[in-house]
């Protein structure tokens, strides 16, 4: 059994700005910051999969490679479920969001025939931190002050099927399969 998800990785050149905002939010409460090497956009979390089902999933997802490369820009920070009750702090996607939504919907459609539930609400984002407790007034101010902060853009050239191994120090991600965009 492997624990898997489908994702777009964040390129190295955007991580400096991401680390800067992580330093700011980390002072506001108790949270677990996402390690720079683990920052990604999850298109779908699949959970634990039998090794023999993995090849069927890869076959079902081969359509991803039919998509063209596209530009994605990261802009603004936000929170789930919202600024009044914060559990996840994220960076939003501006340019390329529509393309991500189309690809994610295709993933949902292809995998629903393999017993995976469709995502009810998908919001493209890169998770910065998982929050245990936080100063609500301070985080509201930081979210407001940074809602249009530009983190840069990059060309999305691939989408990866990733394995997530849980360890005491946090998850360790590795690529199982890469779907190159055309």
NUKOLGU-497571 format. One line per field, with one value per residue: residue number from 1; x, y negated, z negated of N, C-alpha, C, O in turn. Coordinates in steps of 0.001 Angstrom, whole numbers, plus 500000, padded with zeros to 6 digits. Layout:
nr: (NUM; ...)
n.c1: (X; ...)
n.c2: (Y; ...)
n.c3: (Z; ...)
ca.c1: (X; ...)
ca.c2: (Y; ...)
ca.c3: (Z; ...)
c.c1: (X; ...)
c.c2: (Y; ...)
c.c3: (Z; ...)
o.c1: (X; ...)
o.c2: (Y; ...)
o.c3: (Z; ...)
***
This chain:
nr: (1; 2; 3; 4; 5; 6; 7; 8; 9; 10; 11; 12; 13; 14; 15; 16; 17; 18; 19; 20; 21; 22; 23; 24; 25; 26; 27; 28; 29; 30; 31; 32; 33; 34; 35; 36; 37; 38; 39; 40; 41; 42; 43; 44; 45; 46; 47; 48; 49; 50; 51; 52; 53; 54; 55; 56; 57; 58; 59; 60; 61; 62; 63; 64; 65; 66; 67; 68; 69; 70; 71; 72; 73; 74; 75; 76; 77; 78; 79; 80; 81; 82; 83; 84; 85; 86; 87; 88; 89; 90; 91; 92; 93; 94; 95; 96; 97; 98; 99; 100; 101; 102; 103; 104; 105; 106; 107; 108; 109; 110; 111; 112; 113; 114; 115; 116; 117; 118; 119; 120; 121; 122; 123; 124; 125; 126; 127; 128; 129; 130; 131; 132; 133; 134; 135; 136; 137; 138; 139; 140; 141; 142; 143; 144; 145; 146; 147; 148; 149; 150; 151; 152; 153; 154; 155; 156; 157; 158; 159; 160; 161; 162; 163; 164; 165; 166; 167; 168; 169; 170; 171; 172; 173; 174; 175; 176; 177; 178; 179; 180; 181; 182)
n.c1: (500845; 500504; 500588; 499066; 498996; 498005; 499817; 501089; 504274; 506015; 508208; 511743; 512590; 510501; 510360; 511750; 510287; 508047; 509076; 509635; 507048; 506140; 507749; 506657; 503952; 504411; 505010; 502614; 501221; 500636; 501762; 502308; 504615; 504759; 507353; 509881; 510681; 508464; 506340; 503511; 500837; 497955; 496140; 494504; 493878; 494492; 494807; 495496; 496656; 496495; 499330; 498915; 496794; 497796; 498986; 496697; 495549; 497505; 497305; 494676; 495095; 496689; 495678; 496272; 498678; 497909; 497252; 498264; 501323; 501274; 501053; 501408; 500517; 501284; 499467; 498599; 497566; 495573; 493016; 491759; 489112; 488290; 488973; 488033; 488188; 490864; 492561; 494151; 496673; 497218; 498622; 497306; 496221; 496524; 496815; 496272; 494593; 492088; 492807; 493880; 491567; 490115; 491787; 491757; 489068; 488885; 490572; 489064; 486780; 487891; 488899; 486686; 485448; 487026; 486396; 486903; 485855; 484374; 485772; 484117; 484386; 486799; 489652; 492201; 495383; 498429; 499559; 500711; 500887; 499759; 497490; 497447; 496799; 496041; 496582; 493780; 493094; 495541; 496130; 494034; 494717; 497218; 496417; 494730; 496556; 498180; 496707; 496942; 499549; 502274; 503801; 505147; 505554; 505354; 506104; 503996; 504948; 504689; 502808; 502563; 502267; 502342; 504041; 503408; 505120; 504658; 506384; 507991; 509088; 507593; 505845; 507314; 507912; 507798; 508261; 506127; 505164; 505473; 503592; 504095; 503428; 502150)
n.c2: (501195; 497823; 494351; 491862; 488925; 486432; 483911; 480526; 479373; 476819; 474494; 473966; 471269; 469689; 470057; 468449; 466072; 467302; 468469; 466135; 465090; 467188; 466910; 464601; 465363; 467440; 466330; 465750; 467662; 471103; 473476; 475741; 475376; 475862; 477687; 476268; 477933; 479482; 477999; 477675; 477933; 479578; 481619; 483799; 485874; 489197; 491124; 494241; 496719; 499849; 501546; 502972; 501635; 499269; 499047; 499085; 496685; 494894; 495411; 494473; 491809; 490925; 489202; 486661; 485836; 484961; 482360; 478969; 477229; 474632; 471264; 470355; 468273; 467206; 465733; 463703; 464427; 466646; 468224; 471341; 472697; 470047; 466499; 466104; 468507; 470300; 472900; 473793; 472101; 470536; 470033; 468377; 469134; 467313; 466448; 469097; 470555; 471290; 473269; 475202; 475922; 477181; 479389; 480659; 481324; 483181; 485179; 485943; 486978; 489157; 490764; 491346; 493557; 495503; 495825; 493608; 490812; 487810; 484536; 482232; 479466; 477727; 475801; 474173; 474077; 473456; 474926; 473305; 473508; 475508; 474899; 474793; 473122; 469599; 466030; 464314; 461647; 460657; 462432; 461879; 459271; 459726; 461396; 459625; 457569; 458906; 459912; 459473; 459989; 460678; 463629; 464547; 466228; 469262; 471768; 474451; 477601; 480227; 482750; 484518; 487839; 488561; 490050; 490211; 490549; 490974; 489626; 489226; 486666; 485373; 485410; 487251; 486752; 488345; 488834; 490859; 491180; 489242; 486981; 485597; 482438; 481352)
n.c3: (500000; 500844; 500051; 501781; 503969; 506388; 507971; 508519; 508475; 506627; 508048; 507423; 507699; 506769; 504097; 502240; 501721; 500645; 498319; 496911; 496316; 494783; 492512; 491425; 490822; 489061; 486621; 485493; 484079; 483024; 485201; 487979; 490313; 493831; 495208; 497326; 499520; 499807; 500737; 502695; 505150; 504578; 506656; 506415; 503658; 503056; 501116; 499386; 501530; 503152; 504420; 506808; 507944; 508679; 511286; 512882; 512159; 513066; 515829; 516225; 515788; 517839; 519739; 518891; 519998; 522484; 522222; 522719; 521893; 519433; 518124; 514742; 512058; 508753; 506188; 503499; 500083; 498123; 496061; 494835; 492862; 493078; 492362; 489760; 488459; 488521; 490060; 492114; 493868; 496914; 500263; 503024; 506430; 509350; 512390; 514651; 513110; 514164; 516026; 514328; 512946; 514992; 515590; 513097; 512857; 514932; 513905; 511667; 513007; 514496; 512424; 510891; 511926; 510944; 508367; 506730; 504865; 506120; 505830; 503855; 503385; 504893; 504612; 506053; 504617; 502738; 499918; 497014; 494227; 491450; 489012; 485473; 483303; 483260; 483342; 483805; 484571; 485481; 487622; 489345; 490089; 491357; 493470; 494852; 495497; 497281; 499381; 502095; 502656; 504727; 505799; 507927; 511149; 513141; 515632; 516040; 516602; 516093; 514336; 511347; 510021; 506769; 503968; 500508; 497648; 494288; 491545; 488301; 488422; 490256; 493473; 496207; 499512; 502686; 506202; 508060; 510648; 513604; 515498; 518428; 519806; 522984)
ca.c1: (500000; 501196; 499729; 499374; 498234; 498383; 500219; 501997; 505307; 506399; 509610; 512696; 512724; 509418; 510360; 512296; 509152; 507176; 509729; 509480; 505702; 506053; 508366; 505685; 502792; 504852; 505052; 501247; 500584; 501224; 501444; 503320; 504885; 505105; 508773; 510011; 510742; 507155; 505287; 502917; 499393; 497323; 494995; 493620; 494466; 493889; 494913; 496264; 496327; 497213; 500323; 498373; 495829; 498563; 499128; 495387; 495392; 498407; 496666; 493506; 495552; 497544; 495070; 496873; 499739; 497303; 497133; 499424; 501992; 500605; 501641; 500687; 501062; 500859; 499118; 497776; 497435; 494234; 492887; 490619; 487918; 488141; 489777; 487515; 488580; 491949; 493218; 495150; 497033; 497609; 498876; 496352; 496651; 495859; 496874; 496356; 493582; 491059; 493396; 493961; 490202; 489765; 492562; 491278; 487763; 489193; 491092; 487895; 485952; 488594; 489089; 485396; 485160; 487904; 485939; 487274; 484813; 484707; 485943; 482950; 484866; 488234; 490162; 493644; 496203; 499644; 499473; 501881; 500941; 498606; 497420; 496877; 496150; 496566; 496013; 492796; 493194; 496795; 496061; 493134; 495503; 498225; 495699; 494280; 497730; 498878; 495747; 497354; 500996; 502702; 504898; 505801; 504871; 506205; 505436; 503689; 505354; 504399; 501974; 503132; 501623; 503312; 503876; 503628; 505460; 504585; 507477; 507868; 509508; 506684; 505757; 508397; 507270; 508607; 507483; 505864; 505028; 505360; 502817; 504652; 502441; 502630)
ca.c2: (500000; 496534; 493182; 491085; 487747; 485877; 482555; 479661; 478927; 475407; 474387; 473381; 469810; 468994; 470434; 467393; 465252; 468136; 468568; 464834; 464975; 468199; 466319; 463641; 466036; 468347; 465566; 465435; 468726; 472446; 474062; 476557; 474848; 476847; 477581; 475737; 478994; 480141; 477078; 478143; 477757; 480895; 481712; 484797; 486802; 490512; 491955; 495486; 497463; 501111; 501462; 503499; 500668; 498090; 498991; 498725; 495243; 494218; 495522; 493586; 490419; 490594; 488083; 485407; 485463; 484328; 480930; 478151; 476489; 473354; 470342; 470246; 467262; 467329; 464383; 463539; 465509; 466791; 469230; 472258; 472417; 468614; 465699; 466190; 469810; 470639; 474205; 473869; 470838; 470915; 469057; 468588; 469185; 466295; 466913; 470547; 471175; 471914; 474484; 476164; 476395; 478112; 480621; 481315; 481921; 484366; 486184; 486422; 487805; 490407; 491607; 491742; 494919; 496404; 495841; 492421; 489779; 486519; 483447; 481338; 478090; 477676; 474434; 474305; 473357; 474055; 474819; 472758; 473932; 476111; 474099; 475354; 471955; 468388; 464747; 464041; 460272; 460533; 463157; 461106; 458149; 460248; 461844; 458421; 456862; 459711; 460586; 459318; 460180; 461465; 464553; 464871; 467178; 470285; 472600; 475803; 478505; 481601; 483030; 485736; 488740; 488526; 490885; 489510; 491423; 490218; 489878; 488348; 485302; 484843; 486259; 487279; 486944; 488799; 488954; 492213; 491088; 487875; 486774; 484427; 481707; 481210)
ca.c3: (500000; 500874; 499830; 502982; 504381; 507689; 507607; 509263; 507534; 506657; 508461; 506471; 507814; 506062; 502677; 501383; 501295; 499816; 497007; 496242; 495741; 493724; 491311; 490882; 490219; 487997; 485369; 485069; 483307; 483097; 486503; 488647; 491646; 494855; 495572; 498691; 500540; 499886; 501178; 503950; 505315; 504679; 507558; 505807; 502692; 503289; 499919; 499498; 502748; 503366; 505494; 508071; 508490; 509076; 512749; 513443; 511914; 514010; 517155; 516246; 515745; 518988; 520479; 518418; 520947; 523660; 521926; 523065; 520822; 519200; 517157; 513471; 511152; 507358; 505746; 502310; 499111; 497573; 495009; 494778; 493646; 493301; 491434; 488392; 487912; 489441; 489901; 493188; 494516; 498268; 501329; 504103; 507829; 510155; 513780; 514758; 512245; 515007; 516595; 513219; 512679; 516072; 515387; 511874; 513171; 515727; 512971; 510919; 513896; 514813; 511240; 510296; 512394; 510185; 506981; 505966; 504814; 506724; 504869; 503876; 503521; 505174; 504673; 506285; 503642; 502200; 498461; 496326; 492825; 490782; 487791; 484241; 482684; 483902; 482937; 484870; 485078; 486231; 488899; 490226; 490611; 492289; 494670; 495554; 496030; 498286; 500266; 503496; 502724; 505894; 505515; 509186; 512020; 513745; 516625; 515581; 517680; 515686; 513167; 510777; 509074; 505675; 502781; 499254; 496521; 493045; 490611; 487124; 488771; 491266; 494666; 497187; 500805; 503817; 507439; 508561; 512104; 514122; 516724; 519117; 520600; 524372)
c.c1: (500885; 500167; 500060; 498463; 498780; 498667; 501044; 502994; 505590; 507876; 510466; 512691; 511612; 509485; 510898; 511171; 508202; 507761; 509576; 508102; 505497; 506650; 507391; 504554; 503184; 504878; 503665; 500574; 501334; 500775; 502597; 503468; 505189; 506568; 508889; 510013; 509405; 506036; 504815; 501437; 498803; 496116; 493996; 494431; 493742; 493926; 495752; 495751; 497142; 498164; 499763; 497350; 496542; 498688; 497819; 495142; 496269; 497816; 495489; 493921; 496421; 496989; 495703; 497915; 499204; 497144; 498426; 500027; 501256; 501317; 500766; 501340; 500449; 500645; 498219; 497831; 496023; 494217; 491652; 490341; 487709; 488921; 489295; 487895; 489598; 492549; 494334; 495403; 497669; 497969; 497932; 496999; 495844; 495816; 497044; 495318; 492514; 491556; 493488; 492586; 489771; 490485; 492043; 489931; 487946; 489714; 489942; 487043; 486602; 488666; 487785; 485025; 486059; 487572; 486337; 486145; 485308; 484867; 484758; 483367; 486375; 488632; 491682; 494460; 497459; 499593; 500803; 502038; 499632; 498588; 496797; 496128; 496826; 495879; 495091; 492901; 494441; 496700; 495114; 493895; 496506; 497564; 495270; 495457; 498393; 497949; 496080; 498867; 501353; 503895; 505662; 505005; 505879; 505396; 505240; 503952; 505046; 503488; 502419; 502149; 502674; 502986; 504184; 503885; 505452; 505738; 507293; 508234; 508600; 506691; 506999; 507750; 508269; 507689; 507367; 505845; 504860; 504573; 503325; 503543; 503025; 502942)
c.c2: (498749; 495423; 492193; 489871; 487269; 484395; 481854; 479137; 477442; 475314; 473642; 471851; 469034; 469200; 469354; 466511; 466006; 468266; 467273; 464712; 466028; 467667; 465367; 464367; 466930; 467663; 465368; 466525; 470033; 473093; 474915; 475998; 476001; 476613; 477121; 476813; 479696; 479236; 477477; 477771; 479154; 480811; 482739; 485671; 488131; 491409; 493197; 496332; 498757; 500947; 501932; 502559; 499431; 497956; 498628; 497224; 494459; 494254; 494561; 492121; 490011; 489452; 486747; 484912; 484840; 482822; 480212; 477539; 475167; 472560; 470291; 469143; 467447; 465925; 464430; 464720; 465488; 467898; 470086; 472562; 470925; 467841; 465744; 467474; 470401; 472000; 474388; 472451; 471206; 469716; 469396; 468640; 468146; 466792; 468435; 471284; 471906; 473230; 475585; 476755; 477423; 479451; 481378; 481991; 483199; 485505; 486798; 487370; 489160; 491334; 492021; 493161; 495968; 496362; 494651; 491404; 488514; 485478; 482499; 479889; 478120; 476220; 474524; 473443; 474153; 473848; 474324; 473336; 474575; 475544; 474874; 474256; 470706; 467156; 464285; 462630; 460095; 461224; 462454; 459961; 458634; 460726; 460647; 457710; 457597; 460394; 460433; 459480; 461119; 462337; 464936; 465877; 468172; 471065; 473995; 476736; 479963; 481631; 484398; 486523; 488943; 489555; 490030; 490540; 490571; 490628; 488957; 486894; 484653; 485730; 486146; 487637; 487451; 489007; 490426; 492195; 489622; 487883; 485475; 483757; 481436; 479765)
c.c3: (500000; 500703; 500940; 503186; 505718; 507469; 508677; 508238; 507710; 507047; 507428; 506501; 507109; 504550; 501744; 500838; 500385; 498414; 496217; 495588; 494653; 492420; 490627; 490164; 489056; 486631; 484760; 484247; 483409; 484400; 486987; 490051; 492595; 495223; 497025; 499776; 500739; 500404; 502577; 503983; 505507; 505602; 507042; 504861; 502839; 502057; 500172; 500661; 502768; 504541; 506836; 508711; 509061; 510595; 513434; 513288; 512888; 515417; 517282; 516329; 516935; 519838; 520093; 519422; 522229; 523465; 522292; 521799; 520653; 518116; 515907; 512639; 509768; 506809; 504527; 501365; 498551; 496540; 495221; 493320; 493901; 492253; 489982; 487685; 488877; 489094; 490928; 493701; 495856; 499130; 502467; 505477; 508591; 511605; 513794; 513939; 513055; 515605; 515528; 512935; 513732; 515879; 514170; 512107; 513990; 514865; 512184; 511760; 514163; 513598; 510565; 510727; 511721; 508689; 506130; 506020; 505495; 505614; 504989; 504113; 503718; 505338; 504860; 505317; 503297; 500688; 497891; 494930; 492405; 489370; 486633; 483484; 483240; 483322; 484066; 485439; 485943; 487594; 489870; 490885; 491661; 493589; 495514; 496234; 497192; 499283; 501746; 503673; 503879; 505506; 506775; 509997; 512587; 514761; 516036; 516758; 517361; 514470; 512664; 509924; 507992; 504603; 501565; 498160; 495268; 492133; 489406; 487424; 489799; 492496; 495551; 498523; 501836; 505021; 507830; 510085; 512499; 515424; 517347; 519919; 521982; 524731)
o.c1: (501864; 499025; 501197; 497349; 499875; 497863; 501604; 502602; 505426; 508712; 509972; 512778; 511761; 508733; 510541; 511112; 507620; 507029; 509408; 507996; 504758; 506122; 507307; 504228; 502377; 504780; 503546; 499459; 502494; 499582; 503714; 502567; 505802; 506974; 508091; 509413; 509221; 504891; 505610; 500863; 499115; 495190; 492787; 495515; 492515; 493150; 496610; 494558; 498329; 497841; 500090; 497070; 495961; 498514; 497824; 494593; 495822; 497822; 495318; 493192; 496844; 497735; 495676; 498023; 499971; 496925; 499521; 499351; 500683; 502072; 499541; 502564; 499275; 501500; 497198; 498099; 495367; 495260; 490631; 491305; 487015; 489482; 490068; 487922; 489236; 492991; 495336; 494462; 498541; 497677; 497777; 498151; 494618; 494874; 497854; 495176; 492085; 490802; 493205; 492459; 489133; 489874; 491906; 489685; 487243; 489345; 489851; 486633; 485942; 488511; 487776; 484365; 485870; 488361; 486131; 485554; 486494; 484184; 484433; 482780; 487126; 488019; 492388; 494249; 497537; 499583; 501870; 503149; 498559; 499554; 495762; 494980; 497992; 494737; 495553; 492807; 494395; 497136; 495360; 493745; 496634; 498088; 495425; 495365; 499091; 498349; 495558; 499405; 500803; 504878; 506708; 503930; 507090; 504165; 506193; 503268; 505125; 503411; 502625; 501320; 503767; 501825; 505111; 502995; 506154; 506030; 506518; 507744; 508815; 507451; 507640; 507119; 509430; 506506; 508364; 506424; 504185; 504841; 503026; 502799; 504239; 503354)
o.c2: (498646; 495539; 491731; 489795; 487652; 483693; 482468; 478526; 476885; 475985; 472808; 471208; 467835; 468569; 469337; 466239; 465430; 468183; 467303; 464283; 465789; 467938; 465329; 464033; 467159; 468329; 464875; 466327; 470081; 473238; 474828; 476126; 476994; 475487; 477531; 476627; 480419; 479676; 477599; 477351; 479834; 480035; 482576; 486144; 488186; 492360; 493211; 496619; 498759; 500291; 501367; 502678; 498658; 496863; 497940; 496580; 493471; 493243; 493913; 491292; 488857; 488806; 485801; 483710; 484247; 482090; 480765; 477357; 474641; 473102; 470198; 469084; 467791; 465049; 465118; 465852; 464447; 468446; 469615; 472680; 470565; 468447; 465453; 467529; 470937; 472222; 475050; 471693; 472072; 468567; 470561; 468251; 468106; 467483; 468988; 472501; 473000; 474199; 476751; 477959; 478422; 480513; 482601; 483092; 484185; 486662; 488018; 488431; 490195; 492549; 492946; 493885; 497170; 496805; 494673; 491163; 488188; 485535; 482023; 479182; 478493; 475488; 474910; 472235; 475359; 472708; 474838; 473622; 474252; 475691; 475522; 474435; 470727; 467227; 463912; 462439; 459465; 460671; 462435; 459708; 458030; 460489; 460650; 457303; 456981; 461345; 461181; 459143; 462214; 461845; 465580; 466319; 467958; 471031; 474635; 476673; 480830; 480680; 485323; 485960; 489438; 489886; 489219; 491305; 489564; 491812; 488003; 485984; 483501; 486695; 485097; 488686; 487041; 489313; 491143; 493065; 488858; 488673; 484385; 484430; 481307; 479484)
o.c3: (499261; 501150; 501041; 502667; 506129; 506856; 509585; 507244; 508795; 506443; 506670; 505454; 506872; 503807; 500566; 499639; 499466; 497427; 494998; 494439; 493698; 491342; 489399; 489025; 488154; 485601; 483638; 483764; 483818; 484668; 486478; 490880; 492203; 495513; 497868; 500834; 501718; 500497; 503509; 502978; 506484; 505367; 507208; 505200; 502754; 501966; 501055; 500755; 502443; 505531; 507879; 509904; 509822; 511133; 514454; 514182; 513469; 516119; 518314; 516873; 517020; 520574; 520881; 519667; 522988; 524430; 522192; 520787; 521607; 517309; 515996; 512527; 509623; 506937; 504523; 501767; 498511; 496182; 495723; 492564; 494852; 491339; 489069; 486456; 489924; 487967; 490657; 493938; 495926; 498800; 502832; 505664; 508486; 511995; 513050; 514058; 512688; 515681; 515801; 512709; 513399; 515990; 514209; 511616; 513769; 515068; 512049; 511290; 514069; 513730; 509754; 509981; 511909; 507855; 504917; 507072; 505456; 504591; 506077; 504933; 502817; 506115; 503929; 505217; 503533; 500224; 498226; 494485; 492913; 488622; 486786; 483079; 483634; 482867; 485144; 486651; 487000; 488604; 491076; 492080; 492726; 494678; 496736; 497392; 497998; 499955; 502572; 504727; 503993; 504952; 506697; 509592; 512524; 514758; 515591; 517779; 518232; 513692; 513450; 509209; 508265; 504362; 501585; 497790; 495190; 491969; 489477; 486754; 490175; 492564; 495630; 498656; 501856; 504876; 507919; 510737; 511809; 516329; 516857; 520633; 522138; 525857)
***
